[in-house]
Amino acid sequence: MCRYGGLAGGRLKARAKVSTGWGSTYNTVVGVGDITGDGKNDLVARDSTGHLYRYGGKGNGSFGGRVLIGSGWQGYKGLF
């Protein structure tokens, strides 16, 4: 998984790898902003069985380990 930092004028920086192996595990990954209240942007990921996980942002472009935050999400086509 890679992130693309923003530049002025709507352009993007070169991609930076933040993790590997997500393509075989998750069918949806969403940048959700700061849902933990620590001032750092977080991710939410859903696997094919419908488990929903939060990855807390570290503030340096990387993320901490996953935390299960819900299940039963396999019935939804998309997460926004």
mmCIF file of the N, C-alpha and C atoms, coordinates in Angstrom:
data_MODEL
# 
_entry.id   MODEL 
# 
loop_
_atom_site.group_PDB 
_atom_site.id 
_atom_site.type_symbol 
_atom_site.label_atom_id 
_atom_site.label_alt_id 
_atom_site.label_comp_id 
_atom_site.label_asym_id 
_atom_site.label_entity_id 
_atom_site.label_seq_id 
_atom_site.pdbx_PDB_ins_code 
_atom_site.Cartn_x 
_atom_site.Cartn_y 
_atom_site.Cartn_z 
_atom_site.occupancy 
_atom_site.B_iso_or_equiv 
_atom_site.pdbx_formal_charge 
_atom_site.auth_seq_id 
_atom_site.auth_comp_id 
_atom_site.auth_asym_id 
_atom_site.auth_atom_id 
_atom_site.pdbx_PDB_model_num 
ATOM 1   N N  . MET A 1 1  ? 0.842   -1.153  0.000  1.00 0.00 ? 1  MET A N  1 
ATOM 2   C CA . MET A 1 1  ? 0.000   0.000   0.000  1.00 0.00 ? 1  MET A CA 1 
ATOM 3   C C  . MET A 1 1  ? 0.897   1.228   0.000  1.00 0.00 ? 1  MET A C  1 
ATOM 4   N N  . CYS A 1 2  ? 0.510   2.209   -0.785 1.00 0.00 ? 2  CYS A N  1 
ATOM 5   C CA . CYS A 1 2  ? 1.296   3.427   -0.911 1.00 0.00 ? 2  CYS A CA 1 
ATOM 6   C C  . CYS A 1 2  ? 0.441   4.634   -0.582 1.00 0.00 ? 2  CYS A C  1 
ATOM 7   N N  . ARG A 1 3  ? 1.098   5.692   -0.188 1.00 0.00 ? 3  ARG A N  1 
ATOM 8   C CA . ARG A 1 3  ? 0.413   6.964   0.004  1.00 0.00 ? 3  ARG A CA 1 
ATOM 9   C C  . ARG A 1 3  ? 1.020   7.983   -0.950 1.00 0.00 ? 3  ARG A C  1 
ATOM 10  N N  . TYR A 1 4  ? 0.235   8.981   -1.289 1.00 0.00 ? 4  TYR A N  1 
ATOM 11  C CA . TYR A 1 4  ? 0.672   10.067  -2.144 1.00 0.00 ? 4  TYR A CA 1 
ATOM 12  C C  . TYR A 1 4  ? 0.431   11.374  -1.398 1.00 0.00 ? 4  TYR A C  1 
ATOM 13  N N  . GLY A 1 5  ? 1.482   12.021  -0.961 1.00 0.00 ? 5  GLY A N  1 
ATOM 14  C CA . GLY A 1 5  ? 1.351   13.310  -0.296 1.00 0.00 ? 5  GLY A CA 1 
ATOM 15  C C  . GLY A 1 5  ? 0.965   14.391  -1.289 1.00 0.00 ? 5  GLY A C  1 
ATOM 16  N N  . GLY A 1 6  ? 0.320   15.430  -0.797 1.00 0.00 ? 6  GLY A N  1 
ATOM 17  C CA . GLY A 1 6  ? -0.125  16.512  -1.662 1.00 0.00 ? 6  GLY A CA 1 
ATOM 18  C C  . GLY A 1 6  ? 0.905   17.615  -1.816 1.00 0.00 ? 6  GLY A C  1 
ATOM 19  N N  . LEU A 1 7  ? 0.841   18.285  -2.971 1.00 0.00 ? 7  LEU A N  1 
ATOM 20  C CA . LEU A 1 7  ? 1.660   19.454  -3.272 1.00 0.00 ? 7  LEU A CA 1 
ATOM 21  C C  . LEU A 1 7  ? 0.739   20.606  -3.647 1.00 0.00 ? 7  LEU A C  1 
ATOM 22  N N  . ALA A 1 8  ? 1.275   21.793  -3.655 1.00 0.00 ? 8  ALA A N  1 
ATOM 23  C CA . ALA A 1 8  ? 0.508   22.966  -4.075 1.00 0.00 ? 8  ALA A CA 1 
ATOM 24  C C  . ALA A 1 8  ? 0.007   22.792  -5.500 1.00 0.00 ? 8  ALA A C  1 
ATOM 25  N N  . GLY A 1 9  ? -1.112  23.376  -5.804 1.00 0.00 ? 9  GLY A N  1 
ATOM 26  C CA . GLY A 1 9  ? -1.650  23.327  -7.158 1.00 0.00 ? 9  GLY A CA 1 
ATOM 27  C C  . GLY A 1 9  ? -2.363  22.020  -7.486 1.00 0.00 ? 9  GLY A C  1 
ATOM 28  N N  . GLY A 1 10 ? -2.650  21.203  -6.468 1.00 0.00 ? 10 GLY A N  1 
ATOM 29  C CA . GLY A 1 10 ? -3.381  19.964  -6.708 1.00 0.00 ? 10 GLY A CA 1 
ATOM 30  C C  . GLY A 1 10 ? -2.534  18.805  -7.206 1.00 0.00 ? 10 GLY A C  1 
ATOM 31  N N  . ARG A 1 11 ? -1.222  18.969  -7.209 1.00 0.00 ? 11 ARG A N  1 
ATOM 32  C CA . ARG A 1 11 ? -0.346  17.885  -7.652 1.00 0.00 ? 11 ARG A CA 1 
ATOM 33  C C  . ARG A 1 11 ? -0.011  16.947  -6.497 1.00 0.00 ? 11 ARG A C  1 
ATOM 34  N N  . LEU A 1 12 ? 0.552   15.794  -6.818 1.00 0.00 ? 12 LEU A N  1 
ATOM 35  C CA . LEU A 1 12 ? 0.909   14.802  -5.814 1.00 0.00 ? 12 LEU A CA 1 
ATOM 36  C C  . LEU A 1 12 ? 2.408   14.545  -5.792 1.00 0.00 ? 12 LEU A C  1 
ATOM 37  N N  . LYS A 1 13 ? 2.927   14.240  -4.608 1.00 0.00 ? 13 LYS A N  1 
ATOM 38  C CA . LYS A 1 13 ? 4.316   13.824  -4.473 1.00 0.00 ? 13 LYS A CA 1 
ATOM 39  C C  . LYS A 1 13 ? 4.457   12.397  -4.999 1.00 0.00 ? 13 LYS A C  1 
ATOM 40  N N  . ALA A 1 14 ? 5.694   11.947  -5.130 1.00 0.00 ? 14 ALA A N  1 
ATOM 41  C CA . ALA A 1 14 ? 5.932   10.557  -5.527 1.00 0.00 ? 14 ALA A CA 1 
ATOM 42  C C  . ALA A 1 14 ? 5.366   9.624   -4.456 1.00 0.00 ? 14 ALA A C  1 
ATOM 43  N N  . ARG A 1 15 ? 4.979   8.440   -4.858 1.00 0.00 ? 15 ARG A N  1 
ATOM 44  C CA . ARG A 1 15 ? 4.391   7.510   -3.903 1.00 0.00 ? 15 ARG A CA 1 
ATOM 45  C C  . ARG A 1 15 ? 5.422   7.032   -2.885 1.00 0.00 ? 15 ARG A C  1 
ATOM 46  N N  . ALA A 1 16 ? 4.923   6.756   -1.686 1.00 0.00 ? 16 ALA A N  1 
ATOM 47  C CA . ALA A 1 16 ? 5.762   6.237   -0.608 1.00 0.00 ? 16 ALA A CA 1 
ATOM 48  C C  . ALA A 1 16 ? 5.084   5.002   -0.041 1.00 0.00 ? 16 ALA A C  1 
ATOM 49  N N  . LYS A 1 17 ? 5.802   3.892   0.011  1.00 0.00 ? 17 LYS A N  1 
ATOM 50  C CA . LYS A 1 17 ? 5.231   2.644   0.526  1.00 0.00 ? 17 LYS A CA 1 
ATOM 51  C C  . LYS A 1 17 ? 5.031   2.749   2.032  1.00 0.00 ? 17 LYS A C  1 
ATOM 52  N N  . VAL A 1 18 ? 3.823   2.404   2.507  1.00 0.00 ? 18 VAL A N  1 
ATOM 53  C CA . VAL A 1 18 ? 3.541   2.418   3.935  1.00 0.00 ? 18 VAL A CA 1 
ATOM 54  C C  . VAL A 1 18 ? 3.298   1.021   4.492  1.00 0.00 ? 18 VAL A C  1 
ATOM 55  N N  . SER A 1 19 ? 3.000   0.054   3.628  1.00 0.00 ? 19 SER A N  1 
ATOM 56  C CA . SER A 1 19 ? 2.782   -1.322  4.075  1.00 0.00 ? 19 SER A CA 1 
ATOM 57  C C  . SER A 1 19 ? 2.761   -2.237  2.857  1.00 0.00 ? 19 SER A C  1 
ATOM 58  N N  . THR A 1 20 ? 2.902   -3.538  3.098  1.00 0.00 ? 20 THR A N  1 
ATOM 59  C CA . THR A 1 20 ? 2.841   -4.510  2.014  1.00 0.00 ? 20 THR A CA 1 
ATOM 60  C C  . THR A 1 20 ? 1.851   -5.613  2.362  1.00 0.00 ? 20 THR A C  1 
ATOM 61  N N  . GLY A 1 21 ? 1.358   -6.317  1.352  1.00 0.00 ? 21 GLY A N  1 
ATOM 62  C CA . GLY A 1 21 ? 0.502   -7.472  1.540  1.00 0.00 ? 21 GLY A CA 1 
ATOM 63  C C  . GLY A 1 21 ? -0.967  -7.178  1.769  1.00 0.00 ? 21 GLY A C  1 
ATOM 64  N N  . TRP A 1 22 ? -1.417  -5.936  1.606  1.00 0.00 ? 22 TRP A N  1 
ATOM 65  C CA . TRP A 1 22 ? -2.808  -5.605  1.873  1.00 0.00 ? 22 TRP A CA 1 
ATOM 66  C C  . TRP A 1 22 ? -3.743  -6.105  0.785  1.00 0.00 ? 22 TRP A C  1 
ATOM 67  N N  . GLY A 1 23 ? -3.284  -6.246  -0.426 1.00 0.00 ? 23 GLY A N  1 
ATOM 68  C CA . GLY A 1 23 ? -4.153  -6.626  -1.533 1.00 0.00 ? 23 GLY A CA 1 
ATOM 69  C C  . GLY A 1 23 ? -4.777  -7.997  -1.382 1.00 0.00 ? 23 GLY A C  1 
ATOM 70  N N  . SER A 1 24 ? -4.119  -8.903  -0.698 1.00 0.00 ? 24 SER A N  1 
ATOM 71  C CA . SER A 1 24 ? -4.659  -10.247 -0.526 1.00 0.00 ? 24 SER A CA 1 
ATOM 72  C C  . SER A 1 24 ? -5.568  -10.351 0.684  1.00 0.00 ? 24 SER A C  1 
ATOM 73  N N  . THR A 1 25 ? -5.566  -9.366  1.561  1.00 0.00 ? 25 THR A N  1 
ATOM 74  C CA . THR A 1 25 ? -6.326  -9.430  2.808  1.00 0.00 ? 25 THR A CA 1 
ATOM 75  C C  . THR A 1 25 ? -7.591  -8.581  2.775  1.00 0.00 ? 25 THR A C  1 
ATOM 76  N N  . TYR A 1 26 ? -7.497  -7.366  2.252  1.00 0.00 ? 26 TYR A N  1 
ATOM 77  C CA . TYR A 1 26 ? -8.608  -6.418  2.334  1.00 0.00 ? 26 TYR A CA 1 
ATOM 78  C C  . TYR A 1 26 ? -9.235  -6.156  0.974  1.00 0.00 ? 26 TYR A C  1 
ATOM 79  N N  . ASN A 1 27 ? -10.556 -5.934  0.972  1.00 0.00 ? 27 ASN A N  1 
ATOM 80  C CA . ASN A 1 27 ? -11.231 -5.565  -0.264 1.00 0.00 ? 27 ASN A CA 1 
ATOM 81  C C  . ASN A 1 27 ? -11.603 -4.085  -0.287 1.00 0.00 ? 27 ASN A C  1 
ATOM 82  N N  . THR A 1 28 ? -11.422 -3.398  0.838  1.00 0.00 ? 28 THR A N  1 
ATOM 83  C CA . THR A 1 28 ? -11.665 -1.958  0.902  1.00 0.00 ? 28 THR A CA 1 
ATOM 84  C C  . THR A 1 28 ? -10.736 -1.339  1.933  1.00 0.00 ? 28 THR A C  1 
ATOM 85  N N  . VAL A 1 29 ? -10.107 -0.226  1.570  1.00 0.00 ? 29 VAL A N  1 
ATOM 86  C CA . VAL A 1 29 ? -9.306  0.559   2.504  1.00 0.00 ? 29 VAL A CA 1 
ATOM 87  C C  . VAL A 1 29 ? -9.718  2.018   2.316  1.00 0.00 ? 29 VAL A C  1 
ATOM 88  N N  . VAL A 1 30 ? -10.050 2.710   3.420  1.00 0.00 ? 30 VAL A N  1 
ATOM 89  C CA . VAL A 1 30 ? -10.554 4.077   3.351  1.00 0.00 ? 30 VAL A CA 1 
ATOM 90  C C  . VAL A 1 30 ? -9.760  4.971   4.294  1.00 0.00 ? 30 VAL A C  1 
ATOM 91  N N  . GLY A 1 31 ? -9.323  6.111   3.798  1.00 0.00 ? 31 GLY A N  1 
ATOM 92  C CA . GLY A 1 31 ? -8.743  7.146   4.653  1.00 0.00 ? 31 GLY A CA 1 
ATOM 93  C C  . GLY A 1 31 ? -9.892  7.899   5.306  1.00 0.00 ? 31 GLY A C  1 
ATOM 94  N N  . VAL A 1 32 ? -9.995  7.819   6.620  1.00 0.00 ? 32 VAL A N  1 
ATOM 95  C CA . VAL A 1 32 ? -11.174 8.334   7.314  1.00 0.00 ? 32 VAL A CA 1 
ATOM 96  C C  . VAL A 1 32 ? -10.910 9.590   8.126  1.00 0.00 ? 32 VAL A C  1 
ATOM 97  N N  . GLY A 1 33 ? -9.708  10.126  8.044  1.00 0.00 ? 33 GLY A N  1 
ATOM 98  C CA . GLY A 1 33 ? -9.378  11.263  8.900  1.00 0.00 ? 33 GLY A CA 1 
ATOM 99  C C  . GLY A 1 33 ? -9.009  10.765  10.287 1.00 0.00 ? 33 GLY A C  1 
ATOM 100 N N  . ASP A 1 34 ? -9.137  11.623  11.262 1.00 0.00 ? 34 ASP A N  1 
ATOM 101 C CA . ASP A 1 34 ? -8.746  11.291  12.634 1.00 0.00 ? 34 ASP A CA 1 
ATOM 102 C C  . ASP A 1 34 ? -9.951  10.768  13.411 1.00 0.00 ? 34 ASP A C  1 
ATOM 103 N N  . ILE A 1 35 ? -10.097 9.446   13.513 1.00 0.00 ? 35 ILE A N  1 
ATOM 104 C CA . ILE A 1 35 ? -11.222 8.895   14.273 1.00 0.00 ? 35 ILE A CA 1 
ATOM 105 C C  . ILE A 1 35 ? -10.836 8.527   15.711 1.00 0.00 ? 35 ILE A C  1 
ATOM 106 N N  . THR A 1 36 ? -9.555  8.618   16.042 1.00 0.00 ? 36 THR A N  1 
ATOM 107 C CA . THR A 1 36 ? -9.125  8.299   17.403 1.00 0.00 ? 36 THR A CA 1 
ATOM 108 C C  . THR A 1 36 ? -8.972  9.542   18.277 1.00 0.00 ? 36 THR A C  1 
ATOM 109 N N  . GLY A 1 37 ? -9.000  10.724  17.651 1.00 0.00 ? 37 GLY A N  1 
ATOM 110 C CA . GLY A 1 37 ? -8.896  11.960  18.410 1.00 0.00 ? 37 GLY A CA 1 
ATOM 111 C C  . GLY A 1 37 ? -7.491  12.348  18.824 1.00 0.00 ? 37 GLY A C  1 
ATOM 112 N N  . ASP A 1 38 ? -6.475  11.738  18.201 1.00 0.00 ? 38 ASP A N  1 
ATOM 113 C CA . ASP A 1 38 ? -5.091  12.054  18.571 1.00 0.00 ? 38 ASP A CA 1 
ATOM 114 C C  . ASP A 1 38 ? -4.429  13.054  17.631 1.00 0.00 ? 38 ASP A C  1 
ATOM 115 N N  . GLY A 1 39 ? -5.187  13.580  16.670 1.00 0.00 ? 39 GLY A N  1 
ATOM 116 C CA . GLY A 1 39 ? -4.643  14.562  15.746 1.00 0.00 ? 39 GLY A CA 1 
ATOM 117 C C  . GLY A 1 39 ? -3.931  13.975  14.541 1.00 0.00 ? 39 GLY A C  1 
ATOM 118 N N  . LYS A 1 40 ? -3.977  12.655  14.383 1.00 0.00 ? 40 LYS A N  1 
ATOM 119 C CA . LYS A 1 40 ? -3.322  11.992  13.250 1.00 0.00 ? 40 LYS A CA 1 
ATOM 120 C C  . LYS A 1 40 ? -4.365  11.233  12.427 1.00 0.00 ? 40 LYS A C  1 
ATOM 121 N N  . ASN A 1 41 ? -4.228  11.263  11.107 1.00 0.00 ? 41 ASN A N  1 
ATOM 122 C CA . ASN A 1 41 ? -5.189  10.606  10.231 1.00 0.00 ? 41 ASN A CA 1 
ATOM 123 C C  . ASN A 1 41 ? -5.064  9.088   10.309 1.00 0.00 ? 41 ASN A C  1 
ATOM 124 N N  . ASP A 1 42 ? -6.210  8.419   10.296 1.00 0.00 ? 42 ASP A N  1 
ATOM 125 C CA . ASP A 1 42 ? -6.289  6.971   10.443 1.00 0.00 ? 42 ASP A CA 1 
ATOM 126 C C  . ASP A 1 42 ? -6.857  6.327   9.185  1.00 0.00 ? 42 ASP A C  1 
ATOM 127 N N  . LEU A 1 43 ? -6.751  5.002   9.106  1.00 0.00 ? 43 LEU A N  1 
ATOM 128 C CA . LEU A 1 43 ? -7.339  4.217   8.024  1.00 0.00 ? 43 LEU A CA 1 
ATOM 129 C C  . LEU A 1 43 ? -8.335  3.224   8.602  1.00 0.00 ? 43 LEU A C  1 
ATOM 130 N N  . VAL A 1 44 ? -9.339  2.875   7.795  1.00 0.00 ? 44 VAL A N  1 
ATOM 131 C CA . VAL A 1 44 ? -10.247 1.777   8.108  1.00 0.00 ? 44 VAL A CA 1 
ATOM 132 C C  . VAL A 1 44 ? -10.175 0.802   6.941  1.00 0.00 ? 44 VAL A C  1 
ATOM 133 N N  . ALA A 1 45 ? -10.052 -0.489  7.253  1.00 0.00 ? 45 ALA A N  1 
ATOM 134 C CA . ALA A 1 45 ? -9.954  -1.536  6.227  1.00 0.00 ? 45 ALA A CA 1 
ATOM 135 C C  . ALA A 1 45 ? -10.987 -2.615  6.507  1.00 0.00 ? 45 ALA A C  1 
ATOM 136 N N  . ARG A 1 46 ? -11.562 -3.179  5.434  1.00 0.00 ? 46 ARG A N  1 
ATOM 137 C CA . ARG A 1 46 ? -12.527 -4.264  5.558  1.00 0.00 ? 46 ARG A CA 1 
ATOM 138 C C  . ARG A 1 46 ? -11.998 -5.486  4.833  1.00 0.00 ? 46 ARG A C  1 
ATOM 139 N N  . ASP A 1 47 ? -12.089 -6.649  5.471  1.00 0.00 ? 47 ASP A N  1 
ATOM 140 C CA . ASP A 1 47 ? -11.679 -7.885  4.804  1.00 0.00 ? 47 ASP A CA 1 
ATOM 141 C C  . ASP A 1 47 ? -12.893 -8.565  4.173  1.00 0.00 ? 47 ASP A C  1 
ATOM 142 N N  . SER A 1 48 ? -12.668 -9.641  3.439  1.00 0.00 ? 48 SER A N  1 
ATOM 143 C CA . SER A 1 48 ? -13.747 -10.289 2.696  1.00 0.00 ? 48 SER A CA 1 
ATOM 144 C C  . SER A 1 48 ? -14.774 -10.962 3.599  1.00 0.00 ? 48 SER A C  1 
ATOM 145 N N  . THR A 1 49 ? -14.460 -11.186 4.870  1.00 0.00 ? 49 THR A N  1 
ATOM 146 C CA . THR A 1 49 ? -15.439 -11.774 5.793  1.00 0.00 ? 49 THR A CA 1 
ATOM 147 C C  . THR A 1 49 ? -16.284 -10.711 6.487  1.00 0.00 ? 49 THR A C  1 
ATOM 148 N N  . GLY A 1 50 ? -15.989 -9.434  6.244  1.00 0.00 ? 50 GLY A N  1 
ATOM 149 C CA . GLY A 1 50 ? -16.779 -8.353  6.804  1.00 0.00 ? 50 GLY A CA 1 
ATOM 150 C C  . GLY A 1 50 ? -16.237 -7.756  8.086  1.00 0.00 ? 50 GLY A C  1 
ATOM 151 N N  . HIS A 1 51 ? -15.042 -8.153  8.498  1.00 0.00 ? 51 HIS A N  1 
ATOM 152 C CA . HIS A 1 51 ? -14.424 -7.536  9.672  1.00 0.00 ? 51 HIS A CA 1 
ATOM 153 C C  . HIS A 1 51 ? -13.880 -6.162  9.295  1.00 0.00 ? 51 HIS A C  1 
ATOM 154 N N  . LEU A 1 52 ? -14.079 -5.205  10.185 1.00 0.00 ? 52 LEU A N  1 
ATOM 155 C CA . LEU A 1 52 ? -13.645 -3.837  9.967  1.00 0.00 ? 52 LEU A CA 1 
ATOM 156 C C  . LEU A 1 52 ? -12.526 -3.531  10.957 1.00 0.00 ? 52 LEU A C  1 
ATOM 157 N N  . TYR A 1 53 ? -11.412 -3.019  10.438 1.00 0.00 ? 53 TYR A N  1 
ATOM 158 C CA . TYR A 1 53 ? -10.236 -2.739  11.263 1.00 0.00 ? 53 TYR A CA 1 
ATOM 159 C C  . TYR A 1 53 ? -9.837  -1.277  11.148 1.00 0.00 ? 53 TYR A C  1 
ATOM 160 N N  . ARG A 1 54 ? -9.312  -0.746  12.246 1.00 0.00 ? 54 ARG A N  1 
ATOM 161 C CA . ARG A 1 54 ? -8.748  0.605   12.259 1.00 0.00 ? 54 ARG A CA 1 
ATOM 162 C C  . ARG A 1 54 ? -7.233  0.499   12.367 1.00 0.00 ? 54 ARG A C  1 
ATOM 163 N N  . TYR A 1 55 ? -6.550  1.317   11.570 1.00 0.00 ? 55 TYR A N  1 
ATOM 164 C CA . TYR A 1 55 ? -5.104  1.473   11.654 1.00 0.00 ? 55 TYR A CA 1 
ATOM 165 C C  . TYR A 1 55 ? -4.839  2.909   12.071 1.00 0.00 ? 55 TYR A C  1 
ATOM 166 N N  . GLY A 1 56 ? -4.324  3.094   13.275 1.00 0.00 ? 56 GLY A N  1 
ATOM 167 C CA . GLY A 1 56 ? -4.050  4.436   13.774 1.00 0.00 ? 56 GLY A CA 1 
ATOM 168 C C  . GLY A 1 56 ? -2.832  5.046   13.105 1.00 0.00 ? 56 GLY A C  1 
ATOM 169 N N  . GLY A 1 57 ? -2.980  6.283   12.647 1.00 0.00 ? 57 GLY A N  1 
ATOM 170 C CA . GLY A 1 57 ? -1.861  6.983   12.037 1.00 0.00 ? 57 GLY A CA 1 
ATOM 171 C C  . GLY A 1 57 ? -0.807  7.350   13.064 1.00 0.00 ? 57 GLY A C  1 
ATOM 172 N N  . LYS A 1 58 ? 0.446   7.281   12.662 1.00 0.00 ? 58 LYS A N  1 
ATOM 173 C CA . LYS A 1 58 ? 1.554   7.631   13.553 1.00 0.00 ? 58 LYS A CA 1 
ATOM 174 C C  . LYS A 1 58 ? 2.010   9.071   13.378 1.00 0.00 ? 58 LYS A C  1 
ATOM 175 N N  . GLY A 1 59 ? 1.506   9.750   12.344 1.00 0.00 ? 59 GLY A N  1 
ATOM 176 C CA . GLY A 1 59 ? 1.898   11.134  12.101 1.00 0.00 ? 59 GLY A CA 1 
ATOM 177 C C  . GLY A 1 59 ? 3.141   11.282  11.252 1.00 0.00 ? 59 GLY A C  1 
ATOM 178 N N  . ASN A 1 60 ? 3.710   10.174  10.804 1.00 0.00 ? 60 ASN A N  1 
ATOM 179 C CA . ASN A 1 60 ? 4.909   10.227  9.969  1.00 0.00 ? 60 ASN A CA 1 
ATOM 180 C C  . ASN A 1 60 ? 4.699   9.526   8.626  1.00 0.00 ? 60 ASN A C  1 
ATOM 181 N N  . GLY A 1 61 ? 3.417   9.283   8.273  1.00 0.00 ? 61 GLY A N  1 
ATOM 182 C CA . GLY A 1 61 ? 3.105   8.603   7.020  1.00 0.00 ? 61 GLY A CA 1 
ATOM 183 C C  . GLY A 1 61 ? 2.957   7.106   7.164  1.00 0.00 ? 61 GLY A C  1 
ATOM 184 N N  . SER A 1 62 ? 3.113   6.578   8.354  1.00 0.00 ? 62 SER A N  1 
ATOM 185 C CA . SER A 1 62 ? 2.927   5.144   8.570  1.00 0.00 ? 62 SER A CA 1 
ATOM 186 C C  . SER A 1 62 ? 1.804   4.922   9.587  1.00 0.00 ? 62 SER A C  1 
ATOM 187 N N  . PHE A 1 63 ? 1.458   3.657   9.810  1.00 0.00 ? 63 PHE A N  1 
ATOM 188 C CA . PHE A 1 63 ? 0.313   3.324   10.652 1.00 0.00 ? 63 PHE A CA 1 
ATOM 189 C C  . PHE A 1 63 ? 0.670   2.233   11.640 1.00 0.00 ? 63 PHE A C  1 
ATOM 190 N N  . GLY A 1 64 ? -0.013  2.238   12.775 1.00 0.00 ? 64 GLY A N  1 
ATOM 191 C CA . GLY A 1 64 ? 0.170   1.206   13.781 1.00 0.00 ? 64 GLY A CA 1 
ATOM 192 C C  . GLY A 1 64 ? -0.549  -0.071  13.393 1.00 0.00 ? 64 GLY A C  1 
ATOM 193 N N  . GLY A 1 65 ? -0.545  -1.031  14.292 1.00 0.00 ? 65 GLY A N  1 
ATOM 194 C CA . GLY A 1 65 ? -1.199  -2.307  14.055 1.00 0.00 ? 65 GLY A CA 1 
ATOM 195 C C  . GLY A 1 65 ? -2.709  -2.188  14.001 1.00 0.00 ? 65 GLY A C  1 
ATOM 196 N N  . ARG A 1 66 ? -3.351  -3.212  13.465 1.00 0.00 ? 66 ARG A N  1 
ATOM 197 C CA . ARG A 1 66 ? -4.788  -3.154  13.284 1.00 0.00 ? 66 ARG A CA 1 
ATOM 198 C C  . ARG A 1 66 ? -5.525  -3.427  14.590 1.00 0.00 ? 66 ARG A C  1 
ATOM 199 N N  . VAL A 1 67 ? -6.707  -2.787  14.689 1.00 0.00 ? 67 VAL A N  1 
ATOM 200 C CA . VAL A 1 67 ? -7.592  -2.960  15.826 1.00 0.00 ? 67 VAL A CA 1 
ATOM 201 C C  . VAL A 1 67 ? -8.978  -3.269  15.263 1.00 0.00 ? 67 VAL A C  1 
ATOM 202 N N  . LEU A 1 68 ? -9.570  -4.388  15.646 1.00 0.00 ? 68 LEU A N  1 
ATOM 203 C CA . LEU A 1 68 ? -10.913 -4.749  15.187 1.00 0.00 ? 68 LEU A CA 1 
ATOM 204 C C  . LEU A 1 68 ? -11.918 -3.765  15.767 1.00 0.00 ? 68 LEU A C  1 
ATOM 205 N N  . ILE A 1 69 ? -12.705 -3.122  14.899 1.00 0.00 ? 69 ILE A N  1 
ATOM 206 C CA . ILE A 1 69 ? -13.701 -2.156  15.377 1.00 0.00 ? 69 ILE A CA 1 
ATOM 207 C C  . ILE A 1 69 ? -15.118 -2.545  14.989 1.00 0.00 ? 69 ILE A C  1 
ATOM 208 N N  . GLY A 1 70 ? -15.310 -3.634  14.234 1.00 0.00 ? 70 GLY A N  1 
ATOM 209 C CA . GLY A 1 70 ? -16.653 -4.074  13.879 1.00 0.00 ? 70 GLY A CA 1 
ATOM 210 C C  . GLY A 1 70 ? -16.628 -5.301  13.000 1.00 0.00 ? 70 GLY A C  1 
ATOM 211 N N  . SER A 1 71 ? -17.788 -5.911  12.856 1.00 0.00 ? 71 SER A N  1 
ATOM 212 C CA . SER A 1 71 ? -17.936 -7.061  11.964 1.00 0.00 ? 71 SER A CA 1 
ATOM 213 C C  . SER A 1 71 ? -19.320 -7.012  11.341 1.00 0.00 ? 71 SER A C  1 
ATOM 214 N N  . GLY A 1 72 ? -19.561 -7.860  10.352 1.00 0.00 ? 72 GLY A N  1 
ATOM 215 C CA . GLY A 1 72 ? -20.845 -7.868  9.665  1.00 0.00 ? 72 GLY A CA 1 
ATOM 216 C C  . GLY A 1 72 ? -20.943 -6.872  8.531  1.00 0.00 ? 72 GLY A C  1 
ATOM 217 N N  . TRP A 1 73 ? -19.814 -6.363  8.068  1.00 0.00 ? 73 TRP A N  1 
ATOM 218 C CA . TRP A 1 73 ? -19.790 -5.337  7.010  1.00 0.00 ? 73 TRP A CA 1 
ATOM 219 C C  . TRP A 1 73 ? -19.687 -5.917  5.613  1.00 0.00 ? 73 TRP A C  1 
ATOM 220 N N  . GLN A 1 74 ? -19.783 -7.239  5.451  1.00 0.00 ? 74 GLN A N  1 
ATOM 221 C CA . GLN A 1 74 ? -19.666 -7.848  4.129  1.00 0.00 ? 74 GLN A CA 1 
ATOM 222 C C  . GLN A 1 74 ? -20.857 -7.549  3.223  1.00 0.00 ? 74 GLN A C  1 
ATOM 223 N N  . GLY A 1 75 ? -21.976 -7.117  3.771  1.00 0.00 ? 75 GLY A N  1 
ATOM 224 C CA . GLY A 1 75 ? -23.160 -6.816  2.972  1.00 0.00 ? 75 GLY A CA 1 
ATOM 225 C C  . GLY A 1 75 ? -23.111 -5.482  2.256  1.00 0.00 ? 75 GLY A C  1 
ATOM 226 N N  . TYR A 1 76 ? -22.127 -4.666  2.546  1.00 0.00 ? 76 TYR A N  1 
ATOM 227 C CA . TYR A 1 76 ? -22.024 -3.335  1.957  1.00 0.00 ? 76 TYR A CA 1 
ATOM 228 C C  . TYR A 1 76 ? -21.086 -3.353  0.762  1.00 0.00 ? 76 TYR A C  1 
ATOM 229 N N  . LYS A 1 77 ? -21.488 -2.680  -0.307 1.00 0.00 ? 77 LYS A N  1 
ATOM 230 C CA . LYS A 1 77 ? -20.671 -2.623  -1.516 1.00 0.00 ? 77 LYS A CA 1 
ATOM 231 C C  . LYS A 1 77 ? -19.500 -1.677  -1.369 1.00 0.00 ? 77 LYS A C  1 
ATOM 232 N N  . GLY A 1 78 ? -19.654 -0.616  -0.603 1.00 0.00 ? 78 GLY A N  1 
ATOM 233 C CA . GLY A 1 78 ? -18.588 0.358   -0.461 1.00 0.00 ? 78 GLY A CA 1 
ATOM 234 C C  . GLY A 1 78 ? -18.585 1.001   0.904  1.00 0.00 ? 78 GLY A C  1 
ATOM 235 N N  . LEU A 1 79 ? -17.453 1.501   1.299  1.00 0.00 ? 79 LEU A N  1 
ATOM 236 C CA . LEU A 1 79 ? -17.290 2.282   2.528  1.00 0.00 ? 79 LEU A CA 1 
ATOM 237 C C  . LEU A 1 79 ? -16.730 3.628   2.123  1.00 0.00 ? 79 LEU A C  1 
ATOM 238 N N  . PHE A 1 80 ? -17.311 4.690   2.637  1.00 0.00 ? 80 PHE A N  1 
ATOM 239 C CA . PHE A 1 80 ? -16.901 6.038   2.244  1.00 0.00 ? 80 PHE A CA 1 
ATOM 240 C C  . PHE A 1 80 ? -16.636 6.887   3.464  1.00 0.00 ? 80 PHE A C  1 
# 
